[in-house]
Amino acid sequence: MRITWTAEDRGEQSADADTADAAADEMVSGVNRMYSDMNTTVGAHVMLHFVTPLRRRLIDEGWAVASNGEAWSAQEGPVSVTLNP
């Protein structure tokens, strides 16, 4: 499964993952790297309010949709994620 995440004004990254947890972990790590040059408060805000809900949605619904052959996308604030089968 191919996961792609985008953060406004931060660019886009992607990775391949074999499980929902692996895909979610890739996204979390990637977004964390994207915001590593920001102060701790901003990074924590992004992770808590945007990335955490996206991670849950990816695991709860996104993986099942993409496993059935359909692309799945979601966005929270400045962060978006797409899973492609």
N, C-alpha and C positions, 0 to 999 in steps of 0.2 A: 504494500500500500504506500502511496506517495503522500506525504503531508507537506503542505506549504503554509507558512505563516508570514504575515506582513504586519509591520508596525508603521503607522504614519510617520513620515520624515525619518525613518530608520531603515527602510529597505525591505527586502524579501529574502527568506531563506527556505530551504526545503531539505527533506531527508526521506529515506525509505525506512519503513518499520513493519515488523511482522505481527505485532500485537497492539491492541488499543493502549495499553500502558506504555509500551515503548514509543508509540507515536506521541502520546501526551508528554512523556519525559523529554522527547526531542524538542517539542514546541516550548516547553517550560525553559529548558536550557538555552534554546536559541533566543527567545525573547529576553531572558536574563542577560545574555551576552550583548544584545542590541542596546540595552539600557545600562550597561556597565559603566559608561562614562558619566552618567547622571548621579546626582547625590543620592544617598541611601533612602531618603524619604520618598523621592520620586519613584525610584525602583521598587520600593516596597508597595507604594500605592498602585502601580501598574500591575504588579504580581497579585496583590490581594483582590483588587476590584475588577480586573479585566482578565488576567490569565487564569486565575483559579476557577472562575465560572466557565471559561472556555474549556479548560481541562475536563471539568465534570461533564459538560455537554458532549465533548468528543467521546469520552468513555461511555456515557449513558445512551447516546443516540447516534453519534456520527459514525462510529465504527460499524455498527449494524447496517446503516444505510450504504456505506461504501462497500461493505462485504457483499451486499446484494447487487453490486455493479453500478451504483449511482454515485455521482459526486455529491459531497456534502460540504456545506460552508456555514460558518457562523462568524459573528463579529460582536465584540464587546469593546466599547470605547474606540481607542486607536488601533486595536489589535484584531486581526482577522485570521482565520484558519480555514484551510480547505483540505479535504481528504479526497484522493482520487484512487479508484480501484486499480 
